[in-house]
Amino acid sequence: MKKVVIIIQLMAIFLVGCFSVDTLKSSNRKGEYDEITIVITDYGYKKTDYYKGVLKEYIHDFAKQNGIEVRFYIINAADSYSYEKKLSSILHNKDGPTLLLVPLGSEYKKFIDRGIALNVKDRIPNLNKIYEGLLAEPDYFVPFGMSYLPMALNKEVFEELGIKEPIFDNWKKEDYLKIRKMWLEKNPEIYTFQYFSLLDYKLHDLDILDSSNKVIKLDNDKVKKCLKDIRAEIFSGRYILEKDYTYENFYKMHFEKSSKEYKKAIQKVINNAEKRLWGSYIWYNPLKTFYRDEEIDIQNKIILPNVVDNSPLKVEGFIVNKNGKNQEMGIKFINGLLDDEIQLKMYSDKSSQYPVNKEIEILIDELERDNYSSTKLVSIRKYVLKQLRLGKIRPLSDYDVLYKNIIENLYKDLFKVIFADKPYTDEEMSKELQKIESKYNMWLNE
């Protein structure tokens, strides 16, 4: 009976698609005023990024039921460095924000290492409902939503090359790179921003980062060969480049969004997306399978597990602040967010991520059948959850987050080595890599 009621409620939400929220504030039975506060751990997010959909409704209901106010603690900062400094300061104050909201794919272990996270072991009953593979730090970090980025490959490329569609379980990174090489040799691709992905997945396998000792290693033969290989590939003839472009033009194209070079490249991406093997990303969370085939542009795409990105599964979650006010109420807030009913609502809410509660899988299966969900998305959802249960896939680790932060800066710092008008000698490359190494090792040890 409970399952039927939940499904009816969820279908109603799915059809209406919005919630009515009045206020977060309510007085408790003693007539006193109380609150819990939520602070977002990363710069660039606004309250409205999270105060919407299911979470907005849940916050309103929780506040009303418990006679408290639930509010977001807003930090005004000009950049990420200033934000980090201000956040660190308020988290060490007595009666600081109750909860830390860690956005999708963001770093959270630093809050554990610094003694900011409260140990909540055995204090959140609904924790045992979460997929075990998501619980990297179950005593401190509690995920409530997840997302997965699959590969969406061009079906026409496979047909032209005479290759059968790959099987999920047999699909490997080497297979993708082999098919990609075959396609580029047959059909040179218009060059736009391929440098970013080439540097990312080639450098990742070289273990340049020793996170435990806070050291980055760049000045070695493996990295030099990697950079030479990337340059050789970009200028190999497999890509169609602007003939008269110098280093300066390429730099503007990749990093200066107001430049004519960048705008021209963006237009090329739009015009040629369907001619590439992996021409576009899926703009929605593909684990949310309530979309039907006719609602989404995947008819000519082969949806496969992501074997190229370092960690395509990302989670968002909460940490209880060791110095925060009303910790017990904060713990109660997190536990309630993991309830079956709330998590099931997250599935059909387009502004929420996929639920982390494994006990509602059978209900989602039923909703998929009732809604005639996209068979391609259903397949990828079932595959991801199976791999998660088997421990073969895990969310973005703190190593991956740190690597991601470093690689996003290395894009610019290593750019000249790849696109210099004249190739670097080994000696010039060593000198440049040593300089970059020193810069990042200082940053890692600040």
N, C-alpha and C positions, 0 to 999 in steps of 0.2 A: 504493500500500500504506500509506504514511504517513497519507494522508487517511482511510483506512478505520479505522486504529488510533485516530486522534484522535477520530473520530465515535463509535466503540464506547466509548472512555473517557468521552466527554462524556455519552453516553446513560446510562452507569452512574451518573455523578454526578447527572444529572437525576432518575433514579429513586430513588437513595438519599437525596439532598438534604442530606447532612452530611459532615463530614470529621473524621478522628481526629487530634488534635494533642496531643503530650505536653509538649515543652519547647522553648524557643528556644535553649538553651545546649548547646554541644558543644565539646570541646577539639580543637585543631588537631593536625596531625601532629607538630609540634615539642613538643607538650605545653604550649604557651603559651595564655594566655587573651586573646581579642580580641573586639571588638564594633563594631557600627555602631548609631547611635541615630537615631530618627525623632521629630521634634517636629511637632505639628499647629499650623498657623499661626493658627488662630482660636479665640477663647474660646467655651466652651459645648459643645465636643466632648470625648468621653471615649475612652480607649483602645479600649473595647469597641465604639465606633462603627465602627472600622476593623479591629480584630483579630478577624475572623470570616470565614466563608466561604472564598472562593478566596485572599484576601490572607493569611488566617491560615495556610492550608495552604502557600502559597508561602513565607511567612516561615520556617515550620518547616523546610521542605525546603531552603531556601537556607542556613539556619544549619547544618544537618546536613552538607550537601555541602561547605561552605566552612570548617567547623571554627570557627565564630564564634558569638557571641550577637547576635541582633537584638532590640533592645528599644525601647519607646516612652519618650521623655523627658517626664515629667509635670510640668506647671506648675500649681501651686495658686494660684488668684487669685479674688478676690471678685467682680470684674467685668471687662468687656472692656478698660477703660483700664489696670487693674493688670496684666492678662494681657499686653497689648501692651508695657508698660514692661519686664516681666520677660523676655519673649521677646527684645526688642531687646538687653537686657543680655547674655543667654547667647549670642546669635548673634555678638557681637563678642569673645567670649572665645576664646582659643586652645584647640584640641581640643574645640570645642563639638559640638552634635548634627550628625550626618553629613548627614541629609536633612530637608528641610522638606516636610511633606505639606500641600498646599493643598486644602482641601475644595471640594466642588462649588460652582462659581459664585463663589468667593472671590477677593479681590484678591491678585495676586502681583507686579505690576510694581514695587511699592515696594521689594521685596527686591533687584530688579535695579538700580533707581535708587540705592539706598543702598550698592551695592557688596558686598552679602552673597552674591549668587548667583555660583556658579562657572561660568565659560564651559566648556561641555562639547561644543563644536563638534567634529565628527568623532570623538567618543569613545563614542558610543552607536550601534552599527551598526543596531539595530532601529528607529532613528528614521525611516528611510525607509519603514517599513511603516505609519506613521501617516497618516491623511487630512491632506492638505496644508492644508486649511482650518482645522485645529485648531492649526497650528503658528504662533502669533502671535509667539512669542519662542523659536524652536527651539534657540538657543544656550544658553538658560538654564532654560526651563520645559518639562518633558516631561509631557504628559497621558497618563493610562493608562485613564481611564473618562469616559463622557459620558452626559448625560441630556437629554431634550427634553420640553417641556410643550406638547402640542397644545391645540386648542380642542375641547371636547366639548359640542356644541350640541344642544338639545332637538329631536328629529325632529318631535314633534307641533306645535311652533310653526311650522315650515316648512309642514306640511300645512294648518294652520289659516289661514295667510296665503296659501296657494296658490303657494308659491315652490318651485322645483325645488332639489334638493340642489346646492350649488356644486361646481365643478370645481377641483381642487387648484391648478392652474397659474393660474387666473383669479381666485382668491380674494384679496380685498384688504381692508385695514382699513376703507376707505370703505363696502364692501359690508356688513360686519358692523355698522357704526354706523347705516347706513340701515335694515337689517332690525331692529335693536334699537329704533330710533325708531318704526318701524311697529308693532312689537309692544307697546311701552309705551303708544302712543296708543290701541291697541285693548284692551289689558289692563294697566291700571296695576299696577305691581309693588309688593309690600310692601317698604317700605324697611327695610334692616338696616345693611349696611356699605358700600354702593355708593360712598360718599364717597372711600374709599381708591383704588379703581380709576379713578374720574373724575379725581381730582387727579393721579394717576400718569401716565395717558396723555395728558392735556391739557397738563400742564406740561412733559412730556418734549420735545414738539415745539417749545418756545419757546427752547431752548438757553440755559437760565438759568445753566449751569455752564461756566466757562472753566477747564478743569482744568490747562492748561499754565501759566496765570498765577495759578492758585489763587484764583479770584475767582468769587463768585456774584452774579448781578444779578436783583433782584426788584422794585425800585422803578421800574417802567416801565409804559407804557400797555398793552403786550401781557399782562403778568402780571395787571394790574388787571382787564382785560377777561375774562381766563381765570377769575379767581376770581368775578367777577360772574356769568359764564355758568354756573359750577358751582352757585352758590347758586340761580340762576334755575331750573336744571334740577331740582334736588332739591325745590324748592317749587313746581314747575310743575303738579302734579296728575298727573304720570306715575307718581308714587310714592305709596303709601299710608303716611302718617306717623301717629304717635301724636299726636292732636289737642292734648292738654294738655302736651306736652313743651316745656320751655324749653331754653335753651342748656345749663344745668347737667345736665338729663336726658340730652341728646344726648351731652354730654361723657362722662358716666358710661357710657353705652351703648357708646361707641367705645373707651374707654381704661381703664375700671375693671372688671376681670374678676370681682371679687367683688360687684359691684352687681347689684341686681334688674333694672335696665335692660339690662345686658349679657346676663344669663342669659335674659331674655325674648327678646332679639334672636337669640341663638343658637338658641333653640327655633323661632323663626320661620324661620330659615335651613333647619333640618332639615325642618320641616313643608312648606315651599314650594319646595324645591329643584327638583322636577320641573315646576313651573309657570313657571320662568324660561327665558329663551333660553339662557343659559349658567349652568346651575344648580349644577354641581358640577365639581370637578377630578378628574382621573384620579389615583388614589392610588399607582400603580406607574409605573415607567419604561416608556412605551409602545414604546420601541425594542426592549424585551425581548419578542419576539413569541411566546415559547413558550406564553403563555396561550391557551386556547381560548375561543371566544365564550361558552360556557356557564359558564366560570369567572369572567368579568368582566361588570360591569354596563354594557354598551355597546349592548345591543340597540336601545334607543330613543334613541341618541345618534348624531349625525353628527360623525365625527372629521375635523378639518380642521387645516391648518397654522396656527400661532399668529401672527396678523397684528396683535395688539394689544399683547402684552408686548414690551418693548424688545429683549430677547434671550432667547428661550425655550430656546436651546441652551446648556448649561453643561458645563464640564469640571472634572475633578479631576486633580491631578498632583503631580509632585515637582520640587523644586529642590535642587541639591547646595550645601551650605553652604561658602562660600569659606574659612571658619575651622574647618570641621568635621574630625573625626578620620576616618581611613580612607576618604578620598574615592574612591580607586580601587575599593574594595569597594562603596561606595555607588553608583557608576556601574554596576558590574556588576549590582547588585541591580535598578536601574531597567531596564537592558537586558533582563534575564531576564523581567521583568514584562510586557514587550512581545512575548515569544515567542508564536508562533501557538497553541501548546497551552494556555498560561496564559490568553491572551486569549479563546480559544474556551470555556474553562471559565467565564470571567466571564459569558458570554452566558446560560448556563443556571443560574447561581447567583443566587437571588433577593436576596441581600444585596449583590450587586455591581452596578455601573453597566454600561452597554453598552460593549463593547470599542472601542478606537480604532484597532485594526489592520485596515487595508483589505484585506489579503490573505486574510482568512478569510471574506469575504463569500459566496463560493460555497458554503462549508461550512455557513454559517448558512441559506442558501437551501434546501439539502438537508434540514437539520434541520426547517425550517418545513414542508416538504412531508410529511416523515415523521410529524410531530407534529400535523398538521391545525391549524396555528396560526390565530389569528383573522385573517381576511382584512382587516379594518379596520386592525389594527395592522401587518400586513405592508405595506399600502399606505402608511401614514405613515412606516414605517421606510425603505422604498425612496425615497420622496419626499425625506426629510431627507438621506439619504446622497447622492442625486443633486445636491441643492442645495449640499451640502457640497463635492462634487467640482467643481462649477461655480463655486465661490466666491461663491454668492449667499446663503449663510447662514454666520455665524461665531459662535463662542462669545461669551459675555458678555465684553466688553472691560473694561479697568480703568476706563475712563470710565463704563461702565454700572454697575460695582461701586460706584464713588464716588458716582454719581448715586443709586443704590439706597440707600446709607447716608444720604445727605442727605434723600431723599424720605421715608424712614422717620421721620426727625426732624421734617421739615416737616409731616407729617400732623398732629402735635400743635400745632406753632407757628402754622399757618395755619387751624386749626380754628375759632377764634373769628371770623375774618373771614367764614367761610361760614355759621356757625350762630348768630351773635349775634342776640339777640332783636330788635334794631333794626339794619337794614343800615348798614354803614359809609359815611360820606361819602368822597369822593376824598381829601380832606385827612387824614382819620383813617386811611384805608388806607395812604397814603404814609408816614405817621409809623410805623405798625406794620411795614410792609415794610422801612423803613430800619433799624429796630431789629433785625429778624430778619437782615437782610443783614450788619450789623456783627458780630452773634454768629457767623454761619457763616464770615465772612471771617477772623475771629480764629482760629477752629478750623482752617480750611484751612491757615493759615500758622504753626501751632504747630510 
